[in-house]
Amino acid sequence: MERAVVESSLVRSAGHDVLREEMEVEFADGRVVRYLGVKREEWEGFMGAESKGSYLMREIRKHTYEVVKEKGS
């Protein structure tokens, strides 16, 4: 999944697949996590949020997720 760099101390980059409703987040520590069932509106909310980290923790983190890459690997 293609990710865009974002301004955040917690998140380095993020991407969204509209058809699959998946959001991929690369954290500042190098971990990459894919969140499942993320709607377009949630993605747009994340990208428009003043604090990406706060929005992620409040709205996105509740979704089922899978770790794509562990930190440091």
Secondary structure by P-SEA (a helix, b strand, c coil): cbbbbbbccccccccccccccbbbbbcccbbbbbbccccaaaaaaaaacccaaaaaacccccccccccccccc
